[in-house]
Amino acid sequence: MKQIFVINGPNLNMLGIREPAIYGHTTLDDINKEIKELGDRLGVACEFFQSNSEGALIDKIQSAYKNADGIIINPGAYTHYSYAIRDALASVDLPAIEVHLSDINSREEFRRHSVTKDVCREQISGLGKDGYLKALQILVEQYVD
Ligand code: DQA
């Protein structure tokens, strides 16, 4: 069975509590449950990981090499400046989709730039939790063979 790593970065463990006007009331566990259900319907296994630490995120991305067929990642604020996470995604050379709950292009200036986007096949931004579901659908239908 194809394996998809679903990786969330810093502060995404605070979903449901964190700035609900921007990120909504849904928790990360609720989102992951919906992703898992979609994965079951699509016939892929999803493994979930969240960390607030850059090194732990890099270790998880590296562990996808030979262990996963694709990656869905919301790097949180690391999106905007972590060349190390970008390099990790480039290193494993797996199809990856970057997801953001909020529309990063219509917020503060510093959020408009993603250093990880170019090493991902697509960036999905502003669809809330549905962005993760869309990412899984696209990954399975277009990029994971
Ligand atoms: C985010 C957007 C980032 O700018 C922010 O730092 C986050 C969440 C999003 O999902 O909208 O932590 O990645």
Backbone and ligand atoms as CSV (ligand in chain L), in Angstrom:
chain,resi,resn,atom,element,x,y,z
A,1,MET,N,N,0.844,-1.205,0.000
A,1,MET,CA,C,0.000,0.000,0.000
A,1,MET,C,C,0.879,1.255,0.000
A,2,LYS,N,N,0.500,2.230,-0.810
A,2,LYS,CA,C,1.268,3.481,-0.844
A,2,LYS,C,C,1.167,4.214,0.498
A,3,GLN,N,N,2.290,4.850,0.827
A,3,GLN,CA,C,2.399,5.490,2.144
A,3,GLN,C,C,2.590,7.002,1.967
A,4,ILE,N,N,1.761,7.784,2.608
A,4,ILE,CA,C,1.879,9.245,2.537
A,4,ILE,C,C,2.191,9.788,3.929
A,5,PHE,N,N,3.255,10.569,4.016
A,5,PHE,CA,C,3.574,11.239,5.278
A,5,PHE,C,C,2.860,12.604,5.291
A,6,VAL,N,N,2.129,12.865,6.355
A,6,VAL,CA,C,1.445,14.151,6.523
A,6,VAL,C,C,2.138,14.868,7.681
A,7,ILE,N,N,2.876,15.923,7.334
A,7,ILE,CA,C,3.785,16.555,8.303
A,7,ILE,C,C,3.329,17.986,8.586
A,8,ASN,N,N,3.190,18.300,9.864
A,8,ASN,CA,C,2.815,19.659,10.269
A,8,ASN,C,C,3.881,20.263,11.168
A,9,GLY,N,N,4.176,21.519,10.911
A,9,GLY,CA,C,5.238,22.206,11.638
A,9,GLY,C,C,4.743,22.975,12.858
A,10,PRO,N,N,5.523,23.957,13.279
A,10,PRO,CA,C,5.310,24.625,14.554
A,10,PRO,C,C,3.944,25.294,14.700
A,11,ASN,N,N,3.422,25.148,15.900
A,11,ASN,CA,C,2.168,25.787,16.339
A,11,ASN,C,C,0.910,25.163,15.732
A,12,LEU,N,N,1.080,24.209,14.851
A,12,LEU,CA,C,-0.116,23.589,14.272
A,12,LEU,C,C,-0.760,22.604,15.247
A,13,ASN,N,N,-0.022,22.240,16.296
A,13,ASN,CA,C,-0.628,21.475,17.392
A,13,ASN,C,C,-1.605,22.341,18.192
A,14,MET,N,N,-1.569,23.645,17.984
A,14,MET,CA,C,-2.449,24.569,18.709
A,14,MET,C,C,-3.744,24.868,17.937
A,15,LEU,N,N,-3.947,24.194,16.819
A,15,LEU,CA,C,-5.176,24.438,16.052
A,15,LEU,C,C,-6.387,24.154,16.929
A,16,GLY,N,N,-7.402,25.013,16.800
A,16,GLY,CA,C,-8.579,24.905,17.657
A,16,GLY,C,C,-8.524,25.944,18.765
A,17,ILE,N,N,-7.300,26.260,19.182
A,17,ILE,CA,C,-7.086,27.273,20.230
A,17,ILE,C,C,-6.481,28.523,19.600
A,18,ARG,N,N,-5.571,28.265,18.676
A,18,ARG,CA,C,-4.757,29.319,18.076
A,18,ARG,C,C,-5.558,30.201,17.102
A,19,GLU,N,N,-5.572,31.504,17.355
A,19,GLU,CA,C,-6.168,32.490,16.430
A,19,GLU,C,C,-7.326,31.907,15.599
A,20,PRO,N,N,-8.444,31.555,16.261
A,20,PRO,CA,C,-9.529,30.884,15.531
A,20,PRO,C,C,-10.102,31.700,14.369
A,21,ALA,N,N,-9.981,33.036,14.457
A,21,ALA,CA,C,-10.506,33.850,13.348
A,21,ALA,C,C,-9.727,33.575,12.065
A,22,ILE,N,N,-8.478,33.145,12.210
A,22,ILE,CA,C,-7.658,32.847,11.027
A,22,ILE,C,C,-7.669,31.350,10.718
A,23,TYR,N,N,-7.516,30.538,11.770
A,23,TYR,CA,C,-7.293,29.104,11.532
A,23,TYR,C,C,-8.496,28.224,11.828
A,24,GLY,N,N,-9.586,28.824,12.330
A,24,GLY,CA,C,-10.791,28.041,12.590
A,24,GLY,C,C,-10.743,27.326,13.934
A,25,HIS,N,N,-11.761,26.517,14.167
A,25,HIS,CA,C,-11.917,25.846,15.469
A,25,HIS,C,C,-11.549,24.369,15.411
A,26,THR,N,N,-11.228,23.894,14.234
A,26,THR,CA,C,-10.933,22.468,14.084
A,26,THR,C,C,-9.539,22.145,14.623
A,27,THR,N,N,-9.424,21.050,15.348
A,27,THR,CA,C,-8.110,20.670,15.893
A,27,THR,C,C,-7.325,19.863,14.853
A,28,LEU,N,N,-6.031,19.726,15.124
A,28,LEU,CA,C,-5.196,18.933,14.208
A,28,LEU,C,C,-5.645,17.466,14.209
A,29,ASP,N,N,-6.041,16.968,15.367
A,29,ASP,CA,C,-6.532,15.579,15.427
A,29,ASP,C,C,-7.768,15.403,14.544
A,30,ASP,N,N,-8.671,16.388,14.588
A,30,ASP,CA,C,-9.882,16.309,13.737
A,30,ASP,C,C,-9.487,16.295,12.257
A,31,ILE,N,N,-8.548,17.161,11.902
A,31,ILE,CA,C,-8.113,17.233,10.497
A,31,ILE,C,C,-7.486,15.901,10.086
A,32,ASN,N,N,-6.605,15.390,10.955
A,32,ASN,CA,C,-5.917,14.138,10.611
A,32,ASN,C,C,-6.891,12.975,10.473
A,33,LYS,N,N,-7.958,13.003,11.283
A,33,LYS,CA,C,-8.980,11.949,11.187
A,33,LYS,C,C,-9.636,11.988,9.790
A,34,GLU,N,N,-9.943,13.196,9.331
A,34,GLU,CA,C,-10.568,13.324,7.994
A,34,GLU,C,C,-9.608,12.892,6.892
A,35,ILE,N,N,-8.326,13.235,7.068
A,35,ILE,CA,C,-7.331,12.833,6.054
A,35,ILE,C,C,-7.234,11.309,6.024
A,36,LYS,N,N,-7.220,10.698,7.200
A,36,LYS,CA,C,-7.116,9.237,7.270
A,36,LYS,C,C,-8.304,8.573,6.577
A,37,GLU,N,N,-9.506,9.131,6.826
A,37,GLU,CA,C,-10.714,8.560,6.203
A,37,GLU,C,C,-10.630,8.661,4.681
A,38,LEU,N,N,-10.162,9.807,4.190
A,38,LEU,CA,C,-10.006,9.948,2.733
A,38,LEU,C,C,-8.941,8.979,2.226
A,39,GLY,N,N,-7.843,8.860,2.979
A,39,GLY,CA,C,-6.789,7.916,2.595
A,39,GLY,C,C,-7.336,6.502,2.478
A,40,ASP,N,N,-8.178,6.111,3.428
A,40,ASP,CA,C,-8.790,4.769,3.386
A,40,ASP,C,C,-9.600,4.599,2.097
A,41,ARG,N,N,-10.350,5.648,1.769
A,41,ARG,CA,C,-11.187,5.561,0.551
A,41,ARG,C,C,-10.317,5.507,-0.709
A,42,LEU,N,N,-9.184,6.195,-0.677
A,42,LEU,CA,C,-8.299,6.223,-1.860
A,42,LEU,C,C,-7.343,5.034,-1.886
A,43,GLY,N,N,-7.305,4.283,-0.805
A,43,GLY,CA,C,-6.444,3.095,-0.756
A,43,GLY,C,C,-4.983,3.396,-0.463
A,44,VAL,N,N,-4.737,4.483,0.289
A,44,VAL,CA,C,-3.357,4.785,0.711
A,44,VAL,C,C,-3.300,4.884,2.234
A,45,ALA,N,N,-2.135,4.611,2.789
A,45,ALA,CA,C,-1.952,4.727,4.242
A,45,ALA,C,C,-1.321,6.085,4.544
A,46,CYS,N,N,-1.832,6.755,5.554
A,46,CYS,CA,C,-1.280,8.061,5.943
A,46,CYS,C,C,-0.622,7.949,7.307
A,47,GLU,N,N,0.582,8.519,7.402
A,47,GLU,CA,C,1.260,8.566,8.696
A,47,GLU,C,C,1.379,10.037,9.099
A,48,PHE,N,N,1.004,10.340,10.330
A,48,PHE,CA,C,0.910,11.738,10.762
A,48,PHE,C,C,2.049,12.106,11.705
A,49,PHE,N,N,2.559,13.320,11.508
A,49,PHE,CA,C,3.657,13.793,12.349
A,49,PHE,C,C,3.544,15.298,12.515
A,50,GLN,N,N,3.716,15.758,13.748
A,50,GLN,CA,C,3.771,17.212,13.999
A,50,GLN,C,C,4.923,17.481,14.943
A,51,SER,N,N,5.662,18.557,14.681
A,51,SER,CA,C,6.698,18.978,15.618
A,51,SER,C,C,6.846,20.495,15.568
A,52,ASN,N,N,7.268,21.031,16.698
A,52,ASN,CA,C,7.586,22.459,16.763
A,52,ASN,C,C,9.057,22.705,16.481
A,53,SER,N,N,9.791,21.636,16.256
A,53,SER,CA,C,11.239,21.758,16.123
A,53,SER,C,C,11.706,21.478,14.684
A,54,GLU,N,N,12.533,22.357,14.184
A,54,GLU,CA,C,13.002,22.257,12.794
A,54,GLU,C,C,13.743,20.938,12.560
A,55,GLY,N,N,14.631,20.586,13.521
A,55,GLY,CA,C,15.421,19.361,13.349
A,55,GLY,C,C,14.546,18.119,13.289
A,56,ALA,N,N,13.523,18.073,14.136
A,56,ALA,CA,C,12.627,16.908,14.139
A,56,ALA,C,C,11.857,16.820,12.822
A,57,LEU,N,N,11.495,17.965,12.280
A,57,LEU,CA,C,10.787,17.965,10.984
A,57,LEU,C,C,11.712,17.458,9.882
A,58,ILE,N,N,12.972,17.890,9.937
A,58,ILE,CA,C,13.947,17.446,8.937
A,58,ILE,C,C,14.179,15.936,9.062
A,59,ASP,N,N,14.312,15.451,10.297
A,59,ASP,CA,C,14.493,14.001,10.499
A,59,ASP,C,C,13.314,13.223,9.905
A,60,LYS,N,N,12.106,13.761,10.101
A,60,LYS,CA,C,10.923,13.052,9.580
A,60,LYS,C,C,10.923,13.058,8.053
A,61,ILE,N,N,11.254,14.214,7.468
A,61,ILE,CA,C,11.307,14.289,5.996
A,61,ILE,C,C,12.355,13.303,5.475
A,62,GLN,N,N,13.519,13.277,6.111
A,62,GLN,CA,C,14.571,12.344,5.663
A,62,GLN,C,C,14.106,10.899,5.784
A,63,SER,N,N,13.332,10.616,6.829
A,63,SER,CA,C,12.891,9.229,7.026
A,63,SER,C,C,11.868,8.810,5.964
A,64,ALA,N,N,11.336,9.778,5.230
A,64,ALA,CA,C,10.403,9.441,4.145
A,64,ALA,C,C,11.132,8.733,2.995
A,65,TYR,N,N,12.443,8.975,2.909
A,65,TYR,CA,C,13.215,8.328,1.843
A,65,TYR,C,C,13.139,6.814,2.004
A,66,LYS,N,N,12.648,6.144,0.985
A,66,LYS,CA,C,12.449,4.684,0.971
A,66,LYS,C,C,11.306,4.208,1.871
A,67,ASN,N,N,10.709,5.094,2.651
A,67,ASN,CA,C,9.607,4.675,3.536
A,67,ASN,C,C,8.268,5.297,3.169
A,68,ALA,N,N,8.289,6.277,2.281
A,68,ALA,CA,C,7.029,6.915,1.892
A,68,ALA,C,C,7.029,7.140,0.382
A,69,ASP,N,N,5.819,7.334,-0.148
A,69,ASP,CA,C,5.665,7.560,-1.590
A,69,ASP,C,C,5.331,9.018,-1.894
A,70,GLY,N,N,4.984,9.766,-0.870
A,70,GLY,CA,C,4.665,11.181,-1.062
A,70,GLY,C,C,4.550,11.870,0.276
A,71,ILE,N,N,4.614,13.203,0.222
A,71,ILE,CA,C,4.588,14.006,1.457
A,71,ILE,C,C,3.577,15.145,1.302
A,72,ILE,N,N,2.772,15.325,2.339
A,72,ILE,CA,C,1.968,16.544,2.461
A,72,ILE,C,C,2.571,17.301,3.632
A,73,ILE,N,N,2.920,18.546,3.411
A,73,ILE,CA,C,3.587,19.287,4.492
A,73,ILE,C,C,3.030,20.699,4.651
A,74,ASN,N,N,2.721,21.036,5.892
A,74,ASN,CA,C,2.471,22.426,6.256
A,74,ASN,C,C,3.616,22.820,7.183
A,75,PRO,N,N,4.626,23.502,6.650
A,75,PRO,CA,C,5.798,23.817,7.481
A,75,PRO,C,C,5.556,24.967,8.462
A,76,GLY,N,N,4.326,25.504,8.528
A,76,GLY,CA,C,4.054,26.634,9.429
A,76,GLY,C,C,4.970,27.793,9.085
A,77,ALA,N,N,5.436,28.497,10.090
A,77,ALA,CA,C,6.280,29.674,9.838
A,77,ALA,C,C,7.614,29.314,9.181
A,78,TYR,N,N,8.048,28.061,9.317
A,78,TYR,CA,C,9.300,27.654,8.642
A,78,TYR,C,C,9.197,27.803,7.124
A,79,THR,N,N,7.971,27.779,6.627
A,79,THR,CA,C,7.736,27.998,5.197
A,79,THR,C,C,8.515,29.200,4.678
A,80,HIS,N,N,8.566,30.223,5.526
A,80,HIS,CA,C,9.036,31.513,5.042
A,80,HIS,C,C,10.548,31.705,5.145
A,81,TYR,N,N,11.212,30.776,5.878
A,81,TYR,CA,C,12.667,31.010,6.019
A,81,TYR,C,C,13.526,29.780,6.234
A,82,SER,N,N,12.945,28.579,6.264
A,82,SER,CA,C,13.809,27.433,6.566
A,82,SER,C,C,14.397,26.801,5.297
A,83,TYR,N,N,15.607,27.235,4.979
A,83,TYR,CA,C,16.300,26.608,3.850
A,83,TYR,C,C,16.631,25.157,4.177
A,84,ALA,N,N,16.752,24.848,5.465
A,84,ALA,CA,C,17.075,23.472,5.858
A,84,ALA,C,C,15.910,22.526,5.549
A,85,ILE,N,N,14.687,22.985,5.781
A,85,ILE,CA,C,13.524,22.146,5.441
A,85,ILE,C,C,13.397,22.046,3.916
A,86,ARG,N,N,13.644,23.123,3.239
A,86,ARG,CA,C,13.640,23.086,1.782
A,86,ARG,C,C,14.647,22.040,1.272
A,87,ASP,N,N,15.868,22.086,1.814
A,87,ASP,CA,C,16.904,21.148,1.366
A,87,ASP,C,C,16.523,19.706,1.683
A,88,ALA,N,N,15.881,19.497,2.835
A,88,ALA,CA,C,15.457,18.136,3.192
A,88,ALA,C,C,14.431,17.620,2.177
A,89,LEU,N,N,13.487,18.474,1.801
A,89,LEU,CA,C,12.475,18.057,0.810
A,89,LEU,C,C,13.131,17.761,-0.531
A,90,ALA,N,N,14.097,18.597,-0.913
A,90,ALA,CA,C,14.809,18.360,-2.174
A,90,ALA,C,C,15.623,17.074,-2.100
A,91,SER,N,N,16.185,16.771,-0.931
A,91,SER,CA,C,17.052,15.597,-0.777
A,91,SER,C,C,16.313,14.292,-1.018
A,92,VAL,N,N,15.101,14.183,-0.482
A,92,VAL,CA,C,14.394,12.898,-0.588
A,92,VAL,C,C,13.745,12.720,-1.958
A,93,ASP,N,N,13.588,13.841,-2.692
A,93,ASP,CA,C,13.085,13.799,-4.051
A,93,ASP,C,C,11.791,12.986,-4.183
A,94,LEU,N,N,10.868,13.225,-3.287
A,94,LEU,CA,C,9.553,12.588,-3.355
A,94,LEU,C,C,8.521,13.651,-3.730
A,95,PRO,N,N,7.415,13.246,-4.372
A,95,PRO,CA,C,6.385,14.255,-4.631
A,95,PRO,C,C,5.836,14.804,-3.317
A,96,ALA,N,N,5.878,16.122,-3.192
A,96,ALA,CA,C,5.395,16.767,-1.968
A,96,ALA,C,C,4.432,17.884,-2.340
A,97,ILE,N,N,3.434,18.088,-1.506
A,97,ILE,CA,C,2.515,19.220,-1.679
A,97,ILE,C,C,2.522,20.041,-0.399
A,98,GLU,N,N,2.695,21.354,-0.577
A,98,GLU,CA,C,2.719,22.282,0.563
A,98,GLU,C,C,1.299,22.799,0.800
A,99,VAL,N,N,0.878,22.749,2.047
A,99,VAL,CA,C,-0.489,23.176,2.393
A,99,VAL,C,C,-0.431,24.286,3.435
A,100,HIS,N,N,-1.285,25.275,3.266
A,100,HIS,CA,C,-1.501,26.296,4.296
A,100,HIS,C,C,-2.991,26.455,4.515
A,101,LEU,N,N,-3.380,26.468,5.783
A,101,LEU,CA,C,-4.797,26.648,6.103
A,101,LEU,C,C,-5.272,28.028,5.674
A,102,SER,N,N,-4.480,29.042,6.005
A,102,SER,CA,C,-4.849,30.420,5.675
A,102,SER,C,C,-4.303,30.772,4.288
A,103,ASP,N,N,-4.829,31.874,3.756
A,103,ASP,CA,C,-4.333,32.346,2.456
A,103,ASP,C,C,-3.093,33.206,2.713
A,104,ILE,N,N,-1.926,32.589,2.556
A,104,ILE,CA,C,-0.690,33.295,2.927
A,104,ILE,C,C,-0.417,34.510,2.031
A,105,ASN,N,N,-1.094,34.567,0.886
A,105,ASN,CA,C,-0.870,35.701,-0.013
A,105,ASN,C,C,-1.692,36.934,0.359
A,106,SER,N,N,-2.641,36.756,1.263
A,106,SER,CA,C,-3.459,37.927,1.613
A,106,SER,C,C,-3.257,38.329,3.072
A,107,ARG,N,N,-2.118,37.911,3.652
A,107,ARG,CA,C,-1.829,38.278,5.044
A,107,ARG,C,C,-0.610,39.214,5.083
A,108,GLU,N,N,0.184,39.104,6.130
A,108,GLU,CA,C,1.349,39.996,6.223
A,108,GLU,C,C,2.317,39.723,5.072
A,109,GLU,N,N,3.084,40.731,4.729
A,109,GLU,CA,C,4.046,40.654,3.621
A,109,GLU,C,C,4.991,39.446,3.779
A,110,PHE,N,N,5.487,39.221,5.021
A,110,PHE,CA,C,6.503,38.170,5.195
A,110,PHE,C,C,5.953,36.777,4.904
A,111,ARG,N,N,4.623,36.617,4.936
A,111,ARG,CA,C,4.053,35.289,4.674
A,111,ARG,C,C,3.927,34.980,3.185
A,112,ARG,N,N,4.089,36.003,2.362
A,112,ARG,CA,C,3.859,35.796,0.918
A,112,ARG,C,C,4.946,34.952,0.283
A,113,HIS,N,N,6.102,34.952,0.914
A,113,HIS,CA,C,7.227,34.232,0.318
A,113,HIS,C,C,7.389,32.867,0.973
A,114,SER,N,N,7.426,31.842,0.133
A,114,SER,CA,C,7.680,30.486,0.631
A,114,SER,C,C,9.002,30.000,0.061
A,115,VAL,N,N,9.914,29.581,0.946
A,115,VAL,CA,C,11.192,29.038,0.449
A,115,VAL,C,C,11.064,27.539,0.154
A,116,THR,N,N,9.952,26.953,0.551
A,116,THR,CA,C,9.769,25.506,0.333
A,116,THR,C,C,8.915,25.196,-0.907
A,117,LYS,N,N,8.200,26.189,-1.368
A,117,LYS,CA,C,7.251,25.992,-2.470
A,117,LYS,C,C,7.889,25.357,-3.721
A,118,ASP,N,N,9.073,25.842,-4.075
A,118,ASP,CA,C,9.698,25.391,-5.324
A,118,ASP,C,C,10.140,23.934,-5.312
A,119,VAL,N,N,10.283,23.360,-4.117
A,119,VAL,CA,C,10.655,21.943,-4.073
A,119,VAL,C,C,9.415,21.067,-3.833
A,120,CYS,N,N,8.244,21.704,-3.881
A,120,CYS,CA,C,6.983,20.960,-3.800
A,120,CYS,C,C,6.307,21.009,-5.171
A,121,ARG,N,N,5.502,19.999,-5.463
A,121,ARG,CA,C,4.820,19.978,-6.766
A,121,ARG,C,C,3.762,21.068,-6.841
A,122,GLU,N,N,3.092,21.302,-5.708
A,122,GLU,CA,C,2.041,22.324,-5.702
A,122,GLU,C,C,1.995,22.973,-4.329
A,123,GLN,N,N,1.412,24.167,-4.291
A,123,GLN,CA,C,1.125,24.828,-3.017
A,123,GLN,C,C,-0.381,25.079,-2.963
A,124,ILE,N,N,-0.999,24.664,-1.861
A,124,ILE,CA,C,-2.428,24.895,-1.675
A,124,ILE,C,C,-2.573,25.785,-0.455
A,125,SER,N,N,-3.247,26.920,-0.621
A,125,SER,CA,C,-3.286,27.923,0.440
A,125,SER,C,C,-4.686,28.507,0.544
A,126,GLY,N,N,-5.187,28.626,1.783
A,126,GLY,CA,C,-6.426,29.360,1.993
A,126,GLY,C,C,-7.692,28.527,1.946
A,127,LEU,N,N,-7.571,27.224,1.888
A,127,LEU,CA,C,-8.774,26.375,1.836
A,127,LEU,C,C,-9.103,25.759,3.189
A,128,GLY,N,N,-8.413,26.203,4.242
A,128,GLY,CA,C,-8.651,25.591,5.550
A,128,GLY,C,C,-8.273,24.122,5.526
A,129,LYS,N,N,-8.998,23.324,6.312
A,129,LYS,CA,C,-8.653,21.893,6.398
A,129,LYS,C,C,-8.852,21.167,5.059
A,130,ASP,N,N,-9.736,21.712,4.218
A,130,ASP,CA,C,-9.962,21.063,2.924
A,130,ASP,C,C,-8.710,21.070,2.060
A,131,GLY,N,N,-7.778,21.979,2.363
A,131,GLY,CA,C,-6.527,22.016,1.609
A,131,GLY,C,C,-5.741,20.718,1.748
A,132,TYR,N,N,-5.780,20.126,2.947
A,132,TYR,CA,C,-5.069,18.854,3.155
A,132,TYR,C,C,-5.752,17.731,2.350
A,133,LEU,N,N,-7.080,17.782,2.320
A,133,LEU,CA,C,-7.818,16.730,1.607
A,133,LEU,C,C,-7.562,16.853,0.100
A,134,LYS,N,N,-7.559,18.086,-0.372
A,134,LYS,CA,C,-7.266,18.325,-1.790
A,134,LYS,C,C,-5.857,17.850,-2.121
A,135,ALA,N,N,-4.922,18.144,-1.219
A,135,ALA,CA,C,-3.525,17.743,-1.433
A,135,ALA,C,C,-3.422,16.223,-1.550
A,136,LEU,N,N,-4.121,15.512,-0.686
A,136,LEU,CA,C,-4.059,14.049,-0.723
A,136,LEU,C,C,-4.633,13.523,-2.031
A,137,GLN,N,N,-5.748,14.105,-2.418
A,137,GLN,CA,C,-6.397,13.699,-3.675
A,137,GLN,C,C,-5.443,13.908,-4.852
A,138,ILE,N,N,-4.846,15.087,-4.930
A,138,ILE,CA,C,-3.952,15.421,-6.042
A,138,ILE,C,C,-2.714,14.524,-6.014
A,139,LEU,N,N,-2.153,14.349,-4.822
A,139,LEU,CA,C,-0.945,13.527,-4.686
A,139,LEU,C,C,-1.205,12.118,-5.210
A,140,VAL,N,N,-2.314,11.549,-4.788
A,140,VAL,CA,C,-2.625,10.164,-5.161
A,140,VAL,C,C,-2.965,10.064,-6.650
A,141,GLU,N,N,-3.768,11.026,-7.137
A,141,GLU,CA,C,-4.232,10.924,-8.524
A,141,GLU,C,C,-3.166,11.326,-9.534
A,142,GLN,N,N,-2.279,12.253,-9.152
A,142,GLN,CA,C,-1.358,12.773,-10.161
A,142,GLN,C,C,0.109,12.440,-9.949
A,143,TYR,N,N,0.523,12.241,-8.713
A,143,TYR,CA,C,1.972,12.175,-8.487
A,143,TYR,C,C,2.497,10.880,-7.906
A,144,VAL,N,N,1.636,10.104,-7.294
A,144,VAL,CA,C,2.118,8.848,-6.687
A,144,VAL,C,C,1.718,7.709,-7.600
A,145,ASP,N,N,2.714,6.963,-8.092
A,145,ASP,CA,C,2.316,5.886,-9.023
A,145,ASP,C,C,2.511,4.507,-8.398
L,1,DQA,C1,C,0.358,28.563,8.054
L,1,DQA,C2,C,0.739,29.966,7.582
L,1,DQA,C3,C,2.079,30.386,8.182
L,1,DQA,O1,O,2.404,31.692,7.748
L,1,DQA,C4,C,1.987,30.385,9.693
L,1,DQA,O2,O,3.237,30.722,10.242
L,1,DQA,C5,C,1.489,29.099,10.225
L,1,DQA,C6,C,0.360,28.458,9.560
L,1,DQA,C7,C,-1.038,28.155,7.575
L,1,DQA,O3,O,-1.355,26.973,7.648
L,1,DQA,O4,O,-1.833,29.020,7.161
L,1,DQA,O5,O,1.938,28.616,11.263
L,1,DQA,O6,O,1.290,27.642,7.517
